[in-house]
Amino acid sequence: MSTAVLDVSQGKGVRTRQAVLDEAIAQFAALGRRGTSVSSIARQAGLTPSAVYVYFPSKQALFDAAVDADAAGLIADALPELLAGAFDGNFGQVFARLLACLPAHPLARRVLSGDEGTGAERLTQLPAELRLHEGLTAALRRGQREGTVRSDIDPELCAIGLESIVVALLIAILQTGGDTDPRSSAGVLAVLNAAIYTP
């Protein structure tokens, strides 16, 4: 009997934490970390500030969790096949899908755009990024077995490099107005393809 009560309580706690995170994402995205208060997030989530601190010990911890959640959502929406370890090798499509999904993930966009100062490095330390790394590593290994990916590369190391390139390019695109130069894009894709795929 006490287990059932505990399960119900945990379910409510999970829902409450998610409600706080959803509101935090919306407010941090609209007003930034400095312009947002825990009191405002709590009020909109129907809680007291002290209730928010049960789930997040500080405003910074709440901000970090909100960035993590929104960036994880971006990766899941844009790159589900890579998370599953499947990849057709089309890096151009990776960038296009990430850019297309960014409007639905405003806090991730805000951080990548540099509107929060430093912080974009946080996007390379997420649980979802670890899943993406594992999926990309698996896809590169599969390509090596199939003969489409160069056999002399280290899939795990290349996956790290590819993730860094993707984040750096997203930052560059967003911080220069959101437009991509077709020649630059074609050049980046040519380098990636030459570095990874067999001729």
C-alpha positions in Angstrom: 0.0 0.0 0.0 2.7 2.5 0.9 4.4 1.6 -2.5 1.3 2.7 -4.4 1.2 6.0 -2.5 4.9 6.5 -3.2 4.4 5.8 -7.0 1.6 8.3 -7.2 3.7 10.9 -5.3 6.6 10.2 -7.7 4.4 10.6 -10.7 3.1 13.9 -9.5 6.6 15.0 -8.7 7.8 14.2 -12.2 4.8 16.1 -13.7 5.5 19.1 -11.4 9.2 19.1 -12.3 8.3 19.0 -16.0 5.8 21.9 -15.6 8.5 24.0 -13.9 11.0 23.1 -16.7 8.5 23.9 -19.5 7.8 27.3 -17.9 11.5 27.9 -17.3 12.3 27.2 -21.0 9.6 29.6 -22.1 10.6 32.4 -19.8 14.4 32.0 -20.1 14.0 32.0 -23.9 11.9 35.1 -23.9 13.6 37.2 -21.2 17.0 35.6 -20.7 18.6 34.3 -17.5 18.9 37.7 -16.0 15.5 38.9 -16.9 13.7 35.9 -15.5 13.0 35.2 -11.8 12.3 32.0 -10.1 9.2 33.7 -8.6 7.8 34.4 -12.0 8.4 30.8 -13.2 6.8 29.5 -10.0 3.8 31.7 -10.3 3.2 30.7 -13.9 3.6 27.0 -13.0 1.1 27.4 -10.1 3.7 26.9 -7.4 5.5 28.8 -4.7 9.2 29.7 -5.2 10.1 27.3 -2.3 8.3 24.5 -4.2 10.6 25.2 -7.2 13.7 24.9 -5.0 12.6 21.4 -4.1 13.4 20.4 -7.6 16.2 22.9 -8.5 18.5 24.1 -5.8 19.2 27.5 -7.5 18.2 29.7 -10.4 21.4 28.6 -12.2 20.6 24.9 -11.7 17.1 25.6 -13.1 18.6 27.5 -16.1 21.1 24.6 -16.8 18.3 22.0 -16.6 16.1 24.1 -18.9 18.9 24.4 -21.5 19.6 20.7 -21.2 15.9 19.8 -21.7 15.4 22.2 -24.7 18.6 21.1 -26.4 17.8 17.5 -25.9 14.4 18.1 -27.5 16.1 19.8 -30.4 18.4 16.8 -31.0 15.5 14.3 -30.6 13.3 16.3 -33.1 15.9 17.0 -35.7 18.1 13.8 -35.6 16.1 10.8 -34.4 17.8 8.4 -36.9 21.3 9.5 -35.6 20.2 8.8 -32.0 19.2 5.3 -33.2 22.6 4.8 -34.8 21.5 5.2 -38.4 22.8 7.8 -40.7 22.7 8.1 -44.5 25.8 10.4 -44.6 24.0 13.5 -45.7 25.6 16.2 -43.5 23.8 18.9 -45.3 20.5 17.4 -44.2 21.7 17.4 -40.6 22.3 21.1 -40.6 19.1 21.8 -42.5 17.0 19.8 -40.0 18.7 21.3 -36.9 18.0 24.8 -38.3 14.4 23.9 -39.2 13.8 22.6 -35.7 15.4 25.5 -33.8 12.2 27.7 -33.7 10.5 25.1 -31.6 13.4 25.1 -29.2 13.8 28.8 -28.4 16.1 28.4 -25.4 18.6 26.3 -27.3 18.5 28.9 -30.1 19.1 31.7 -27.6 22.2 30.0 -26.2 23.6 29.1 -29.6 22.9 32.6 -30.8 25.2 33.9 -28.0 22.4 35.8 -26.2 23.4 34.3 -22.9 27.1 35.0 -23.3 29.1 31.9 -22.8 27.1 28.7 -22.3 27.0 27.1 -25.8 29.7 24.7 -24.5 27.0 23.3 -22.2 25.3 21.9 -25.4 28.2 19.5 -25.8 27.8 18.1 -22.3 24.2 16.9 -22.4 22.9 13.4 -21.9 21.2 13.7 -25.3 24.6 14.7 -26.8 26.0 11.5 -25.4 23.3 9.5 -27.1 24.0 11.4 -30.3 27.7 10.6 -30.0 26.9 6.9 -29.5 24.6 6.9 -32.5 27.0 8.7 -34.7 29.9 6.4 -33.6 27.7 3.3 -34.4 26.7 4.7 -37.8 30.4 5.3 -38.7 31.3 1.8 -37.6 28.5 0.4 -39.7 29.8 2.4 -42.6 33.3 1.0 -42.1 31.8 -2.6 -42.1 29.9 -1.8 -45.3 32.9 -0.1 -47.0 31.4 3.3 -47.3 33.4 4.9 -44.5 37.2 5.0 -44.5 38.7 2.2 -42.6 41.6 4.3 -41.3 39.5 6.6 -39.1 38.6 6.2 -35.5 34.8 6.3 -35.4 34.6 7.5 -31.8 37.1 10.3 -32.3 35.5 11.4 -35.6 32.1 11.5 -33.9 33.5 14.0 -31.4 34.9 16.1 -34.2 31.7 16.0 -36.2 29.6 17.1 -33.2 32.0 19.9 -32.6 31.8 21.0 -36.2 28.0 20.9 -36.1 27.7 23.0 -32.9 30.3 25.5 -34.2 28.5 25.9 -37.6 25.2 26.4 -35.9 26.7 29.1 -33.7 28.3 30.7 -36.7 25.1 30.6 -38.7 23.0 32.0 -35.9 25.4 34.7 -34.9 25.8 36.0 -38.4 22.1 36.4 -39.1 20.9 32.9 -39.7 21.8 32.8 -43.4 24.1 30.2 -44.9 26.5 31.0 -47.8 26.0 28.3 -50.4 29.6 28.2 -51.4 30.8 27.9 -47.8 28.2 25.2 -47.0 29.3 23.2 -50.1 32.9 23.6 -49.0 32.3 22.3 -45.5 30.3 19.4 -46.8 33.1 18.5 -49.3 35.7 18.5 -46.5 33.5 16.3 -44.3 32.8 13.9 -47.1 36.5 13.7 -48.1 37.5 13.1 -44.5 35.1 10.3 -43.7 33.8 8.5 -46.8 35.7 6.2 -49.2 36.1 7.6 -52.7 
